[in-house]
Amino acid sequence: MMKKRYLNAIFTNHAINRLYNRKITQGDAWYTFQHPDGSLPGKTPGSKKFFKNYGQQRIEVVAKQNEKGEWIILSCWSKLMGDGRSIFTQEKSTLARIFKKGLNKLIRKKGKFF
């Protein structure tokens, strides 16, 4: 069972529900928050998004300090990072397209490869 207070952080009910639904342990979320690979400003004013990569998986935690200076974990999720393919489109060179087109015509004309 997940706790509202976990070590030096307070988890909102929303964050606990997200952890449960997304099968992320409270320990993994806390570790990401305490030892992130990086952080960015969050969408909620005053919040920060902490992230940590675990192989191809990234866990992201959004947290904010309250008026007492305590860290409140607002939400958490994980996502897969990359699929081994380039994120840039790779167009074939004009020469390669011409060669492939010519080779396909030759194969169709002869009915077989040479």
C-alpha positions as CSV (number, residue, x, y, z in Angstrom):
1,M,0.0,0.0,0.0
2,M,1.3,3.4,-0.9
3,K,1.7,6.1,1.7
4,K,0.8,9.7,1.6
5,R,4.1,10.6,3.2
6,Y,7.1,8.8,1.7
7,L,10.5,9.7,3.2
8,N,10.9,13.5,2.7
9,A,8.0,13.9,0.2
10,I,4.2,14.1,0.3
11,F,2.3,12.4,-2.4
12,T,-1.1,13.7,-3.5
13,N,-4.0,11.3,-3.9
14,H,-3.8,12.0,-7.6
15,A,-0.1,11.0,-7.7
16,I,-0.8,7.9,-5.7
17,N,-3.6,6.9,-8.1
18,R,-1.3,7.6,-11.1
19,L,1.5,5.4,-9.6
20,Y,-0.9,2.6,-9.0
21,N,-2.6,2.8,-12.4
22,R,0.7,3.1,-14.2
23,K,2.4,0.3,-12.1
24,I,5.2,2.6,-10.9
25,T,6.5,2.0,-7.4
26,Q,6.5,4.8,-4.9
27,G,10.2,4.2,-4.4
28,D,11.0,4.6,-8.2
29,A,9.0,7.9,-8.2
30,W,10.8,9.1,-5.1
31,Y,14.2,8.1,-6.5
32,T,13.5,9.9,-9.7
33,F,12.6,13.0,-7.8
34,Q,15.6,12.9,-5.5
35,H,18.2,11.8,-8.1
36,P,17.0,13.0,-11.5
37,D,18.9,13.0,-14.7
38,G,17.4,16.5,-15.3
39,S,14.5,18.8,-14.6
40,L,12.4,21.3,-16.4
41,P,9.8,23.8,-15.3
42,G,6.4,22.2,-14.8
43,K,3.1,23.4,-16.4
44,T,1.7,24.3,-12.9
45,P,3.2,27.6,-11.7
46,G,6.1,26.9,-9.3
47,S,6.3,23.2,-10.2
48,K,9.2,21.3,-11.6
49,K,9.2,18.1,-13.7
50,F,12.0,15.7,-12.7
51,F,13.0,12.9,-15.0
52,K,15.2,9.8,-14.9
53,N,16.0,7.4,-17.6
54,Y,16.1,3.6,-16.8
55,G,17.3,2.1,-20.0
56,Q,14.6,2.8,-22.6
57,Q,12.1,3.8,-20.0
58,R,11.8,7.3,-18.6
59,I,10.0,8.1,-15.3
60,E,8.8,11.7,-14.9
61,V,7.6,13.3,-11.7
62,V,6.0,16.7,-11.2
63,A,6.5,18.2,-7.8
64,K,6.1,21.6,-6.1
65,Q,7.1,23.0,-2.7
66,N,4.3,24.1,-0.3
67,E,4.4,27.1,1.9
68,K,6.3,25.1,4.6
69,G,9.0,24.1,2.1
70,E,7.8,20.5,1.9
71,W,7.9,18.8,-1.5
72,I,4.5,17.7,-2.8
73,I,4.5,15.1,-5.6
74,L,1.7,16.1,-7.9
75,S,1.8,13.5,-10.6
76,C,4.0,10.8,-12.1
77,W,4.2,8.8,-15.3
78,S,6.6,6.7,-17.4
79,K,7.2,6.4,-21.1
80,L,9.4,4.5,-23.5
81,M,12.3,6.4,-25.0
82,G,12.9,5.8,-28.6
83,D,12.5,2.7,-30.7
84,G,16.0,2.5,-32.2
85,R,14.9,4.4,-35.3
86,S,16.0,7.9,-36.2
87,I,13.6,10.7,-35.4
88,F,14.6,12.3,-38.6
89,T,13.1,11.3,-41.9
90,Q,15.6,9.8,-44.2
91,E,14.9,10.4,-47.9
92,K,16.8,8.2,-50.3
93,S,19.1,9.9,-52.7
94,T,18.0,10.6,-56.2
95,L,20.6,8.1,-57.6
96,A,19.3,5.4,-55.3
97,R,15.7,5.9,-56.3
98,I,16.6,5.9,-60.0
99,F,18.7,2.7,-59.6
100,K,15.8,1.0,-57.7
101,K,13.2,2.0,-60.2
102,G,15.4,0.7,-63.1
103,L,16.1,-2.6,-61.3
104,N,12.4,-3.1,-60.7
105,K,11.6,-2.5,-64.4
106,L,14.3,-4.9,-65.4
107,I,13.0,-7.6,-63.1
108,R,9.4,-7.2,-64.3
109,K,10.5,-7.3,-68.0
110,K,12.6,-10.4,-67.7
111,G,10.4,-12.1,-65.1
112,K,13.3,-13.0,-62.9
113,F,16.6,-11.6,-61.7
114,F,19.0,-12.1,-64.6
